[in-house]
Amino acid sequence: MINLRRISLVLVALILSRCKDNPVEPAKTETLIPLSVGNYWLYQGYYLNDDGSINFPQDRKYGFIIDDTLSQIINGHRTLNYKLFNCGEDLKPYYDKPGSFEGSKLIYQNTNGLIYSGNEKYDTIKMIFNDLIIPFPAKIGRVVNGHVFYYSTLGNNSNVPEDVVTQYTCVSTDSLFSTPLGDFKCIVYKMSFADFEPQFRDEVYYFIKPGIGIVGFVEMVYHYSINKYTYFLKNILTAYKINEEKQQ
């Protein structure tokens, strides 16, 4: 007579043995933009001709640095926000410099993507919101609404009010963006940051390499009357430092 109990025990032993030889690793979540105090990204800006070719470079390099954190209660949970400041090539944050961000923009990440949660000045919160502006993983055609995240080395030179809400649209998931540091396969999000219809609309296209951050962004102008785009400014990553994001 066949001993079914014994056969079952042998099969279980074989299965367990194979599991030990080939363990299943837990799924890893890819970081969109590494967030940690001290992380920075520096860019060289180039003014463009109407056809997109380079006209001449800006005279200095600018960028962004995470200089501090701020804890907020968001949706009933205490959440660590990172303070993103403009900076120069010396990596000194522009805490309150005319022509640039007055204070910092507050950001954090979760499994949905990058969240823009407010801004502050002199460590005093000016506005609080909780906008998912860069969904990740990305899907072409997905549109979300959120406050204007004017991520420009020129600062808010268009004087866009801080309470303006706009659209963020994923327009690509595999665009190649070339920098002195190499070529990066990027997801691309489009954001309109100043709309003066029926005259023109200013847009910025963020080229994001998951695990590194924004490796470049291009500012363009759409002219309503002639239904045509012209190029304005292209910012290219030239140096960066990133540490692993702290898990909260």
C-alpha positions in Angstrom: 0.0 0.0 0.0 1.3 3.4 -0.9 2.0 5.6 2.2 0.4 8.9 1.1 1.4 10.7 4.3 5.1 9.8 3.7 5.0 10.9 0.1 3.4 14.2 1.1 6.2 14.8 3.6 8.8 14.1 1.0 7.2 16.6 -1.4 7.0 19.3 1.2 10.7 18.7 2.0 11.6 19.0 -1.6 9.6 22.2 -2.1 11.2 23.8 1.0 14.6 22.8 -0.2 14.1 24.5 -3.5 12.8 27.6 -1.8 16.0 27.9 0.2 18.1 27.5 -2.9 16.0 30.1 -4.8 14.6 32.6 -2.3 12.0 35.1 -3.6 13.2 38.6 -3.0 10.7 41.3 -2.0 9.7 43.7 -4.7 11.8 46.9 -4.7 10.3 50.3 -5.1 12.3 52.6 -7.4 12.9 56.1 -6.0 11.8 58.9 -8.4 13.9 61.7 -6.9 16.3 60.9 -4.0 15.4 63.1 -1.1 18.0 63.6 1.7 19.5 66.7 3.3 22.6 67.7 1.4 21.4 66.4 -2.0 21.9 68.9 -4.8 21.6 69.3 -8.6 23.5 72.0 -10.6 22.6 73.0 -14.1 24.0 75.0 -17.0 21.3 77.1 -18.7 21.3 77.9 -22.4 19.1 80.4 -24.1 17.6 79.0 -27.2 16.7 80.2 -30.7 13.1 79.8 -31.9 14.0 76.5 -33.5 15.5 75.0 -30.4 19.1 75.4 -31.3 21.4 76.9 -28.6 21.9 80.6 -28.8 24.2 81.4 -25.8 24.8 80.1 -22.3 23.9 81.8 -19.0 26.9 83.3 -17.3 26.6 81.2 -14.2 25.4 77.8 -13.1 22.4 77.5 -10.8 20.7 74.7 -9.1 18.8 73.3 -6.1 19.8 71.9 -2.8 17.9 70.2 0.0 19.0 72.1 3.1 16.7 71.1 5.9 13.5 69.2 6.7 10.1 70.1 8.2 7.6 67.8 9.9 3.9 68.3 9.1 0.7 66.5 9.9 -0.7 65.5 6.5 -3.9 63.4 6.2 -3.6 62.6 9.9 0.0 61.3 9.7 3.2 63.1 10.7 5.2 63.4 7.4 8.7 64.5 6.9 9.0 67.2 4.3 12.2 68.2 2.6 13.1 71.9 2.0 14.2 72.6 -1.6 16.1 75.8 -2.1 17.5 77.5 -5.1 21.3 77.8 -4.9 24.3 78.9 -6.9 27.4 77.0 -7.8 28.7 77.6 -4.3 25.7 75.5 -3.1 24.6 78.2 -0.6 20.8 78.2 -0.4 19.0 81.4 -1.4 17.1 81.7 1.8 15.5 85.0 0.8 17.0 86.5 -2.3 15.0 88.7 -4.6 14.4 87.1 -8.0 14.5 83.6 -6.6 12.4 81.5 -4.3 11.5 83.3 -1.1 12.3 80.5 1.2 11.8 76.9 0.2 9.4 74.6 -1.5 8.3 71.6 0.6 8.3 68.2 -1.0 8.1 64.5 -0.1 7.6 61.2 -1.8 5.3 58.2 -1.3 4.3 55.2 -3.4 2.2 57.5 -5.6 5.1 59.8 -6.6 6.4 63.3 -5.8 4.2 65.4 -3.5 4.4 69.2 -3.4 3.1 70.0 0.1 3.7 73.8 0.5 6.2 76.5 0.9 7.8 78.4 3.7 9.9 81.5 4.4 12.2 82.1 7.4 11.0 78.7 8.8 7.4 79.9 8.8 4.9 78.0 6.6 3.2 80.3 4.1 0.9 77.8 2.4 0.0 74.2 3.0 -1.4 71.8 0.4 -0.8 68.2 -0.6 -0.5 67.9 -4.4 0.6 64.9 -6.3 2.4 66.6 -9.1 4.7 63.8 -10.6 2.9 60.5 -10.4 5.2 57.5 -10.5 5.2 55.0 -12.0 4.5 57.2 -15.0 1.8 56.7 -17.6 1.7 58.6 -20.9 -1.3 60.9 -21.0 -2.0 60.9 -17.3 -3.0 64.4 -16.1 -3.0 65.7 -12.5 -3.8 69.1 -11.1 -1.6 70.8 -8.5 -0.1 74.1 -7.5 2.6 75.5 -9.8 5.9 74.0 -8.9 8.1 76.5 -10.7 11.4 74.6 -10.7 13.5 77.2 -12.4 17.0 78.4 -11.9 15.8 81.9 -12.7 13.4 81.8 -9.9 9.8 83.1 -10.2 10.7 85.7 -12.7 7.2 85.5 -14.2 5.7 86.5 -10.8 3.4 83.5 -10.8 1.1 83.8 -7.7 1.7 81.0 -5.3 -1.9 79.9 -5.1 -2.2 79.2 -8.9 -3.2 75.6 -9.8 -2.2 74.1 -13.1 -2.0 70.7 -14.9 0.9 68.2 -15.0 0.8 65.9 -18.0 3.1 62.9 -18.6 4.1 63.2 -22.3 6.8 60.5 -22.5 8.3 57.6 -20.5 11.4 56.9 -22.6 12.9 60.2 -23.9 16.6 60.5 -24.2 18.2 63.6 -22.6 22.0 64.2 -23.2 24.2 65.9 -20.5 27.9 66.1 -19.9 27.4 63.3 -17.3 25.9 61.0 -19.9 22.7 60.2 -21.7 19.6 59.5 -19.6 16.4 57.7 -20.5 13.8 59.9 -18.9 10.1 60.3 -18.1 8.8 63.7 -19.2 6.2 65.8 -17.5 4.8 69.1 -19.0 3.6 71.9 -16.8 2.1 75.2 -17.7 3.3 77.9 -15.3 2.0 81.1 -16.8 -1.0 81.4 -19.1 -1.9 84.7 -20.7 -4.5 83.5 -23.2 -5.2 84.7 -25.9 -1.6 85.9 -26.2 0.8 83.2 -25.0 1.4 80.3 -22.5 4.7 79.5 -20.8 5.4 75.8 -20.3 8.2 73.8 -18.8 9.1 70.2 -19.7 10.8 68.2 -16.9 13.1 65.4 -17.9 13.3 63.0 -14.9 15.6 60.1 -14.5 14.3 57.8 -11.7 17.0 57.4 -9.0 18.8 60.6 -10.0 16.1 63.3 -10.3 15.5 66.1 -12.9 18.4 65.9 -15.3 17.1 68.7 -17.5 14.2 71.0 -18.2 13.2 73.0 -21.2 11.1 76.1 -21.1 8.9 76.9 -24.2 6.3 79.5 -25.1 3.1 78.6 -26.9 1.6 81.4 -29.1 -2.2 81.2 -29.4 -2.6 83.4 -32.4 -0.3 81.4 -34.6 -0.7 78.0 -32.9 3.0 77.6 -32.6 5.7 76.9 -30.0 9.0 78.7 -29.6 11.9 77.7 -27.4 13.3 79.8 -24.6 15.6 78.1 -22.2 17.3 74.7 -21.7 18.8 73.7 -18.4 21.2 70.7 -18.4 22.5 68.8 -15.4 26.3 69.2 -14.9 26.8 68.0 -11.3 24.8 66.4 -8.6 25.1 64.6 -5.2 22.5 62.2 -3.9 22.2 60.1 -0.8 19.6 57.4 -0.2 16.2 58.7 0.8 15.4 58.2 4.5 12.4 56.0 5.2 10.0 57.5 7.5 
